[in-house]
Amino acid sequence: MSYRFLLGVGVALAAALSCADARAQAWYFGGEGGWTDLEDQSGSVAGVKFTEKWDNGFNVGARGGYEWGPWRFEGEYRYQQSGLSGSGFGGIPGTTGDRDAHALMANAIYDFTFGWPITPHLGAGIGAVNLREGVSLAPPIKVPGGPTVGGSLIHDNQWEFGYQAIAGIRYNINPALAFDLDYRYLGTTDPTFKAVNGASVKSGYSTHNILASLSLRFGPPPPPPVQPPPVTQAPPPVGQRTYLVFFDWDKDTITPDGMQIVQQAAAAYRAGGPVRIMVTGYTDRSGSPGYNQRLSERRANNVANALARFGVARTDMAVSGRGENDNRVPTAPGVREPQNRRVEIVLP
């Protein structure tokens, strides 16, 4: 049974990582840890039903995978432990013990891009979970009409199919480092443990987990920093006027030179009367596509807000972000090209 579950999680992980093809701009690795709540479980021994009550526990683990646009495909290892609550094993006084889980999971997570500094995400995972249960009784008790029972009652482990639901938020500290705060529900198929006397003890496993994690992104090494070029206005297409606002690397703040360009565009709008104008943000190709998409949207929104302060009606603006697409200067992934860090303001 254990070999089949290990083979299944390996296949699931390989399938998930294979989805992150050459378009992936970054892979990542991180550590995680937090709080675990193991639900009380209904069990049975020889047809006699009982309840196992558990205290809150802890979890710790690691994860690694690929970012592909708004998608993350990752493999995760997590260890979590919960202890018996008082006489939590069927109400028998003097029982102590714990339940451990070693989870090997393949997860798919989707980051929702709204242009906010903090982005929500949802996901799911499947894999294999090794469950270990240890229960002891001290001092020994006399079973009416039977033997004296004490010491170790259960000491066994089983591999089970695992599944989890994921919901959380992510804050990108910088292009290379991300902080996540997640809720992850982890459950398994029902395990059957062997007691020391040979009896079969049926139980279950379903947990609620709060995890905090830090993930480090890896990608092509960036070239040495270069000075941004002078802010110039690109030659406009026939019938259009285009204004370019350039940004510093990994910034969405408008520079003083950039603010002058915004003022020029606003003055042209006021002089020509209300028209529909395009405000589109872009980034270079350093950092992950998902991070760059959100950065481009913040840049576009900041420029649109500045235009509004100079008299441009927000209803006359179409604001969007294009991330690292449509580079002015084509580059390889990871290159910090100043000409690509821009917002284009296009007036018809």
Secondary structure as UniProt FT lines:
FT   HELIX           2..19
FT   TURN            22..23
FT   STRAND          26..38
FT   STRAND          41..45
FT   TURN            46..47
FT   STRAND          48..54
FT   STRAND          57..68
FT   TURN            69..70
FT   STRAND          71..89
FT   TURN            90..91
FT   TURN            93..94
FT   STRAND          95..111
FT   STRAND          118..142
FT   TURN            144..145
FT   STRAND          148..174
FT   TURN            175..176
FT   STRAND          177..188
FT   STRAND          192..195
FT   TURN            196..197
FT   STRAND          200..202
FT   STRAND          206..218
FT   TURN            238..239
FT   STRAND          241..246
FT   TURN            249..250
FT   HELIX           256..272
FT   STRAND          277..281
FT   HELIX           289..309
FT   TURN            310..311
FT   HELIX           314..316
FT   STRAND          317..321
FT   TURN            323..324
FT   TURN            333..334
FT   HELIX           338..340
FT   STRAND          342..347
//
